[in-house]
Amino acid sequence: MSAGVANATLRLATLGSRFLLVLVLARLLDTAELGVYGLFSASLSLGMFFLGFEFHVFSARELLRLPESERPALIRDQFVLHGIAYVVGAPLFLLFFVSGALPWKHAPWLYVLVVLEHALQEIFRFLVVLSRPLQASTVSFLRSGAWVYGVIGVMAIRPDLRRLDVVWAGWLGGVVMALFAGWRCMRHLAWNEVRGRPIDFRRLHRGLSISCRFLIASLSDRGMYFFDRYLLQCFWGNEAVGVYTFFTNITSAIQTALEAGVTQIFLPKLIASGAQGSSTTEVRTTLRQFGAAMAKTLFALVVTAAAGIFVVLPWTSKLVYRHELATYWVLLAAATVLGLGQIPHFALYSLGDDRPIIRSVVVGFLVAAAANLLLIPENGAVGAALSLLVGVSVVGVLKAIALRRQFR
């Protein structure tokens, strides 16, 4: 019981931290600076996909099939693969600055943070798959929560430190603490079994052949959420990106809460039951439980977000956010559709039916990108929100159709 309370407390503190950070930045910084923060976060997120190849899609299922004595070897081999990517992929991040999307002064921060954030993300995923939710929540809190409260305190007390580089410094400190904690949480594994054992390049090759297909889907998925920001900056400037970042931060908290409160709990069970095939009673029961928990939690979060915006807007003391309130309602609708779409997504993933997931996301991205090109030049932030709603709707419908065929 005490572990459950601690886990829930850590999740709530983590969920509230980034949400609170953007609210504080919206109040203390210019809207254009908030736009730079949004583009920096988007670039970091995209960079993590290039470094990770979505290899966790393969390793999560593989890890649970291996005996405990062989699991450390898989984890080591995966990080060897990522280490190579950290070196080879470094020049790719220059594109964010050469293109003018970000100022050059943020370049060192971006590269250091993207590497450490990715390593932490993989550790977090391993802890989730190994059914260690409290340790995973602790690492997540240090990574995304603890340092945020410190930065907010510093900015509140010292007006001269209300700068983005202070945010990056606090972010780096939190990531370093989380890496240390993550390693301690994984010391229980049989690392002695790894000594003298060669790297299994054949397994890495097999994993890459699977995960690279998902990389295309993941980049398409992220493209739906980040392509619009770069396009907004191109046509409307950093202030428009700041407004869009402010509203997307609120609605994306819904997805984060669903992941922490539902997906992380059900994922190991979904994978285990899905391995038995779609015809078993266990997988159908698990999917019904997952779907019911997802729908109930989503409803509560959406109602809270709809009411909470009227409390948040006066606190920012900036009229520009009130003038763009229509953007928020469209984004909230997109978040609702996206949450419902996670039910067929994880059902297909647990059953190992990867192709419909990839196809649906790629099609959704292409539709959203076309809508962005049509709507953003004339409509700005609300056009970006409408494009996202169209894109996630297409993805959700295609995944639901694929799941229906799977059960037939």
Protein Blocks (a to p, Z undefined) as FASTA:
>chain_A
ZZmmmmmmmmmmmmmmmmmmmmmmmmmmcfklmmmmmmmmmmmmmmmmmmnnommmmmmm
mmmmpcfklmmmmmmmmmmmmmmmmmmmmmmmmmmmmnomacfklmmmmmmmmmmmmmmm
mmmmmmmmnopaklmmmmmmmmmmmmmmmmmmmmmmmmmlmcfklmmmmmmmmmmmmmmm
mmmmmmmpcfklmgopacdfklmmmmmmmmmmmmmmmmmmmmmmmmmmmmmmmmnojmlm
mmmmmmmmmmmmmmmmmmmmmmmmmmmmmmmmmmnojkbmklmmmmmmmmmmmmmmmmmm
mmmmmmmmmmmmmmnopaklmmmmmmmmmmmmmmmmmmmmmmmmmmmmmnopaklmmmmm
mmmmmmmmmmmmmmmmmnommlmmmmmmmmmmmmmmmmmmmmmmmmZZ
